Each structure stands twice: as structure tokens, then as C-alpha cells.
Amino acid sequence: MIELLQTLDRRLLLAANASHSPALDKWMIFFSERFVWFPAYLVILLALGYLFGQRTRLLVPLLLLSVALADSISSRFFKPFFARLRPCHDPELSAALNLAHGCGGQFGFMSSHAANGFALAVFLWLVLPRRYRLAKWLVLVWAGLLSYSRIYLAAHYFTDVVAGALLGGLLAWGCATLYRRGAERWWPTAL
């Protein structure tokens, strides 16, 4: 079963990486760059402050906690524990890959980009009111593109990304649940 999963992982990676073009390379690097998204994160935090008022004092720390936990658990626990080489460091694969954005650290399981992106997206999906459906979908699509970019750039296998997305989503669900309980307790009329 493990061998079948590894074979599928490699095939999906090679298919995504082989679909490269100079223009697509630039877009995937853009989606993958953390520093590109800092202004977007700032806008999100300001919008949350405007939308949630006093509740922001609870919401923002829990949002940041979900992302920080996703990042630290994926990079400080899972990567060294499993020590799974990134595709770009795999001697059997590296020569066949288009490495448009370098390679990154040695180990790849699980994707911190996917964990962080889905922690943010799932948290916002769960706490934003229904009337912000478009914003919820945009953040979810962004997390998906961010995650796909990691496969396209040969930094992670498909399972690395899926595991990261699940970790981030679960942590976001837990923090969003804490937010809802705290908001019901301290600001019951604001909900």
C-alpha cells in the first residue's frame, strides 16, 4: 500500500511539474512566496478589526495561534520526525524536475505552506458570516493555489500538501470553536 501511494505521489508531482511554462512558473512562485502575502495578511487583519469590533481581541489571537501552531507543528515536529526528502532533494527524481524556485529545506513532510494557508482559510471560513461568502471562497481558493504551487515547484509531494492542509484545517477548527465559545460568553449580543 505504501509503495502504491509513493508511486502515485511521484506521478502526480511529475505531472504537475511537467506542465511548466515561464509564465506559469512566475505565478506559482508568486503564490508560494510568503513575503508576497504579508500585505494581504495585513488587509485581512484590518478588515477583521473593522468587521468584528471588540471581538477582534479574541479572534485575531486565535487566528494567529492556529497559523502559528500549524507552522511549528509541521516544520518542527513532522519534518524532522519523518525526515522524508523533498522531491527536489530525491536523487531518483531531481534530475527530471523543473526547479524554477530552487529547492528549500531537506525535508518535506508535511507542507508548512499548506498547513498555514489552510489554517488561515478554514478559520476565516468558519468565523466569517454567510454574507461574506465571496471572501470565504477567495481565501479557500488562495489556500488551494498556494498548496498546488508547492507541488508544481517540486517542493512537496501531493501527500505532503494534503497532510499539511488537514493539520491546518483541524487546528483552525479548534481555534474557531474556541473563538465561538468565547464570543458567545463575552459578547452574546454581537453574534
N, C-alpha and C positions, 0 to 999 in steps of 0.2 A: 504494500500500500504506500509506504514512504517513497519507494522508488518511482511509482507511478505519479505521485504528487510532485516529486522533484523533476521528472520529465515534463510534466505539464507546466510547471513553473518556468522551466527553461524555454519551452516552446512559446509560451505567452510573452516572455521577455524578449526573445529574438524577433517575434512578430512585431511587437511594439517598437523595438529599437530599429528594426529594418525599414520602418515606414518614415524614416527621417528625410528631411529636406532642410536647407539653410533657414528658410522662413519658420518652419515648424520647430527647428532647434532653438531659435530665438524665443519663441513663445513658451516652449517648455522650460527653458532656463528662467524666463520671467516668472512663470508660475512657481518655480522651485526656489527662487531666491527669497530668503527670509527678510532681508532688508528692504526689498521692494514693497513688502506688505505692511511695514511699520506705519506708514501714513494711513493706510486703510484701517489698521487696528485703532489708531488714534481717533479716526472719524467714528468708528463703531462705539468706542468708549464715550465719546461726546454725545452721540445720538442716544445711547443708553441712559446717560445722565439726564438728558432732556426728557426722554420718554418715561423714565421710572422715578424721577424726583428723589425723594428721601430713600426709597427702596434701593437706589444705586449703591448706598453704603453697604448693603448686604450682597447685592447682585454682582457688582464688579469684583470684590474679593473672591467670591465663589467661582466666578468665571475664570479669573486668573489662577485660582487653585486647581481647577480642572485641567487647564492647559499646562501648568507647572508640573502637576503630578504625571500627566501623560508624557511630558518631555523627560522628566527624570526617571520614571519607571522604565520607559522604552530604551533610553540611552544608557542609564547607569545600572540597570538590573538585567534586562533581557539581552541586550547586545553582548555584554561580556559573559553572561551565563551560557548562552547558546553558541557564541563565537562562530556564527555562520558567516562565511565570507560574502561580501557584496559581489554581485555578478561581475563587476568590473575588476575585482581582485581574483576572481576564479581563473586559474591558469588554463582550464579547458575552454573557457568562454571569451576571455578578454580580447584575444586576437580577432574575434569575429564581431566585436561590438563597435558601434559608433559612440565614442566618448566625447560628446560635444561640450560637456561641462566638467571635465576631469572625473575624479573618482570618489573622493571623500574618504572617510574613515575606513578601517579594515572590515569591520563587521556591520551586517545589515539587518539582522532580525531583532527587533521589528522596526518598522519605519517611524522615526520620530516626527517627520513631516506629516505623515498620515495621522498619527496619534494626536498631534497638536491641532491640525486642521479640523479633524472630526470632533475633537473636544470642544473647540470653539463653535463649530456649526451645529452640533447636536444640542449644546447648551442653549444657543440662541433659538434654535427650532422649538425647544421645549418651553422657554420662558416668554418669547415674544407672543403678543396677542394675535389672533387669527387675521386681523385686518392687515397685518404685515406679512401676508403670505408671499408676496413677491420677494421681499428681503430674505425671508426664510429660505426660499428656493435658491436665490442667488448665492447665499453663503454655503448651502449644501453643494451646489454645482462647483463653486470655488474649491471646496474641500476635495471634491472628486477630481477636478483638474489638477490640483496640487498633487494628489496621490498618484494619478496616472503619469504625471511628469516624472516622478521618481522611477517608474518602470521604464518609460521611454528613454530616460537618460542613463539607464543601466545602473542606477544606484541601488535598486531594490528589486527583488522578485515580487511576483503577484501576492504570494502568501505573506511576505513581509508587510506589504501595504494593507492587506485585509486584516492582519493581526493588529497592526497599529491603529487602523480605523475602529476596530472593535474595542480596543483598550480605551481610546479616546472617547468613543461613544458611551461606554459604560461609566467612565469617570464623570463625564458630563451629565449623564442621567442622575448619578448620585448627588452631584453638586446642585443640579437643578431641583432635585427633590428637597434638598436642604434649604434652598432658596424659597421654594413654595411654602414649606412649613414655617420658616422664619417670617416670611411676608404675611402669612395668614395670622400669625401670632402678634406681630408688632404693627402691621398696617392693614387690618382686616377690611376697612372701608375702601382702601385704594385698589383692591383687586376687583 
